Amino acid sequence: MRLAGDIFLLIGALFCLLATIGLLRMPDTYNRIQAGTKAGTLGALSLLLGVALIQPEWWAKLLTIAGFILFTSPVGSSTIARAIHLVGIRPWRNPPIEAPEEEK
């Protein structure tokens, strides 16, 4: 069980790292919310599963924490997205690619 727990801890840390990179690299607030919420939630749940495999006597507490994460993460991100939409922040639009001019 220790090896499986360590693998889930590593997977969770990797997803948390990907969420952080997504927060830094995405072009606008809406994309940042998406990256942080999805990868961050998966990373946190993987970390909790890893801890549960290493410390099985903590399963009730870890299940409660996982439930709160699964409930608050989507609600929080959609509330933030709605608030920034109401403030008037528009989504990022990719500029159109211009065709190269032909040489005469």
C-alpha positions as CSV (number, residue, x, y, z in Angstrom):
1,M,0.0,0.0,0.0
2,R,2.9,2.3,0.7
3,L,4.0,2.2,-3.0
4,A,0.5,2.9,-4.3
5,G,0.1,5.8,-1.8
6,D,3.5,7.3,-2.9
7,I,2.4,7.0,-6.6
8,F,-0.8,8.9,-5.9
9,L,1.1,11.5,-3.9
10,L,3.4,12.0,-6.9
11,I,0.4,12.2,-9.3
12,G,-1.3,14.7,-7.1
13,A,1.8,16.8,-6.9
14,L,2.2,16.7,-10.7
15,F,-1.4,17.9,-11.2
16,C,-0.9,20.7,-8.6
17,L,2.2,21.7,-10.6
18,L,0.2,21.7,-13.8
19,A,-2.5,23.8,-12.2
20,T,0.1,26.3,-11.2
21,I,1.7,26.4,-14.6
22,G,-1.8,26.9,-16.1
23,L,-2.5,29.8,-13.8
24,L,0.7,31.4,-15.0
25,R,0.5,30.7,-18.7
26,M,-3.2,31.1,-19.6
27,P,-4.1,34.4,-21.4
28,D,-7.1,35.5,-19.5
29,T,-9.0,35.1,-16.2
30,Y,-11.5,32.7,-17.5
31,N,-8.9,30.3,-18.8
32,R,-6.9,30.6,-15.6
33,I,-10.0,29.7,-13.5
34,Q,-10.5,26.6,-15.7
35,A,-6.9,25.5,-15.4
36,G,-6.7,26.1,-11.7
37,T,-10.0,24.5,-10.9
38,K,-9.8,21.3,-12.9
39,A,-6.1,20.4,-12.4
40,G,-6.1,21.7,-8.8
41,T,-9.1,19.6,-7.8
42,L,-7.7,16.5,-9.4
43,G,-4.3,17.1,-7.8
44,A,-5.9,17.6,-4.3
45,L,-8.0,14.5,-4.6
46,S,-5.0,12.4,-5.7
47,L,-3.0,13.7,-2.8
48,L,-5.9,12.8,-0.4
49,L,-6.1,9.3,-2.0
50,G,-2.3,8.9,-1.5
51,V,-2.6,9.9,2.1
52,A,-5.6,7.6,2.6
53,L,-3.5,4.6,1.2
54,I,-0.6,5.4,3.5
55,Q,-2.7,6.2,6.6
56,P,-5.9,4.1,6.3
57,E,-7.2,5.1,9.8
58,W,-7.7,8.7,8.5
59,W,-10.2,7.7,5.7
60,A,-13.2,9.4,7.3
61,K,-11.4,12.7,7.7
62,L,-10.0,12.5,4.2
63,L,-13.4,11.6,2.7
64,T,-14.9,14.7,4.4
65,I,-12.1,16.9,3.0
66,A,-12.6,15.4,-0.5
67,G,-16.3,16.1,-0.3
68,F,-15.7,19.8,0.6
69,I,-13.2,20.1,-2.2
70,L,-15.7,18.5,-4.7
71,F,-18.4,20.9,-3.6
72,T,-16.6,24.2,-3.1
73,S,-14.2,24.1,-6.1
74,P,-16.8,24.2,-8.9
75,V,-19.1,26.5,-7.0
76,G,-16.3,28.9,-6.2
77,S,-14.9,29.0,-9.7
78,S,-18.3,29.6,-11.3
79,T,-19.0,32.3,-8.8
80,I,-15.7,34.0,-9.6
81,A,-16.3,33.6,-13.3
82,R,-19.8,35.2,-13.0
83,A,-18.4,38.1,-10.9
84,I,-15.7,38.9,-13.5
85,H,-18.3,38.6,-16.3
86,L,-20.6,41.1,-14.5
87,V,-17.7,43.5,-13.9
88,G,-17.3,43.5,-17.7
89,I,-14.1,41.6,-18.3
90,R,-14.3,40.1,-21.7
91,P,-12.8,36.8,-22.7
92,W,-9.5,36.8,-24.6
93,R,-9.8,36.5,-28.3
94,N,-7.1,35.1,-30.5
95,P,-6.1,37.8,-33.0
96,P,-6.8,36.7,-36.6
97,I,-3.8,35.4,-38.6
98,E,-3.0,37.7,-41.4
99,A,-2.1,36.2,-44.8
100,P,1.4,37.2,-45.9
101,E,1.4,39.8,-48.7
102,E,2.6,38.5,-52.0
103,E,5.7,40.0,-53.5
104,K,5.4,41.7,-56.8
